[in-house]
Amino acid sequence: MSSSTAKHDVFQAIADPTRRKLLQLLSEQEMPVTAISRHFPISRTAVSKHLRILSEAGLVKEQRVGRETRYRMQPEPLEELRSWLAYYERFWDNKLNALKRLVENEHQAESQPAGPRLVEREAGQSSKKG
């Protein structure tokens, strides 16, 4: 693995709910780790570890401003995720469309009055009893 290759890929990086929340937080504004830590019930060290994983995946950039290190989200690596999900989205679309047709057909069948077949079937059953 070359030094330019990320240690963590985007999928590994976003697998953790804390890291997803970090990305959401950093998508709104650039922040130092002390400010970021206030949003989580974990230690500053734990937040820093999560930021390092996000950074290794290319999802977060850090910048020194005076004595402070500020973090900001880099959304470009999420394109890989978007592309991957887009491929599978068509399967969900097909399933949702089939479900929609099924529900609509059932709703139409329930809202229609009893047709001649139902009346004939009921008449046939009463004549068999007699």
N, C-alpha and C positions, 0 to 999 in steps of 0.2 A: 504494500500500500504506500503510495507516495505521500509526501507531506501535504500536498494540496488536496488529497482525498479526505473527505469528511470522515471522522471517526464514527459518527452516528448519522443514520439517514433520517429523512423527514418522517418516515413512518414510525421509526423507533422514538423519535423526539416527541411526536404528538400523541404517542400511546398513553402517556401519563396525564391524568386529569389536572394535576397541578401545573404541568407545563402548558397545557392548553389554556388554562386560566392566565398564566403568565403572558402568553402570546396575546390574549384578548386585552389584557391590561396595557401591554406595551404597544398595541395597535393604536391606542388612543393618544399616547404621549411618551416621550423619552423620559426615563426615570433612573435615579440612582438606586442601588440595591437597598439602602436604608428605607427609602420610600416604598419600594416594592414589597419589602418584608412586612410592612404594616398591614398589608392586604391578606396575609397568610398566617395560619395558626402553627407555623413551623419556624424553626430557627433561621437566622440570617445565613448561617453556613449551609443549611439545606436549600434555601432559595438560591444561593450562589452555585451550588452543585447543579440544580435544575437549569440555571442560566448558562452554565458551561456546556451542558448537553445541547441546549438550543443553539448555542453559539457554534459548537462543533458541527451541527447540522446545517449551519448557515442561516438559521431563522432569526438570530439575534446578533446585532453588532454592538460592540462596546466602544466607547469613546471617552478618553480622559479629558476632563474639564477641570483644570486646577488640580485639587487634591481628590476630586471625586470622579468615579467611573460611572458613566451613564449608559443605559442600555436602551436600544430601540429595536423594534421588529423589522425584519427584512422579509417581505412577503414573497419574493421571487421563487424561493425553493418550494413554496406551496403549489406552484404550477404543476410540479410532478404529481402531487396528490390530486389536484383537480383533473388532470388528464387521466389518471388511473380511475378515478371515480366516474368520470364521464363515460368511459367505456361500459361500466356496469349499470349506469343510470338507465340505459335503454331497456335492460331486463326489468327494472322496477317500473318503468313507464308501461311496458307491455302488461305486466301483472296488474297494475293499477287500472289500466284501461279495461282489462278483462273483468276485474271486480266491479268496476263502474257499470259495465253492460249487464252483468248478472244482477246487480242490485236494481237497476232501472227496469229490467225485464220482470223481476219479481214484484216490484212496486206496481208496474202496469197490470200484471196478472191479478194482483190483489184488489186493484181499484176498478176492474171491469166487473159488471154484473154477471151472474151465473149464465152461462151460454146454454144453447140447446142440448149439448152433450150431457151436462150435469142434470138438466131436467129429464132427459130421456133415461139416464142411468137411475135416477130416483124413481121414475115411473116403472121401469123394469123391475126394480127391487120390490116395489109394493105389489106388483102383479104376481111375483113368485111367492109371496107370503100368502096370498089368497087362494 
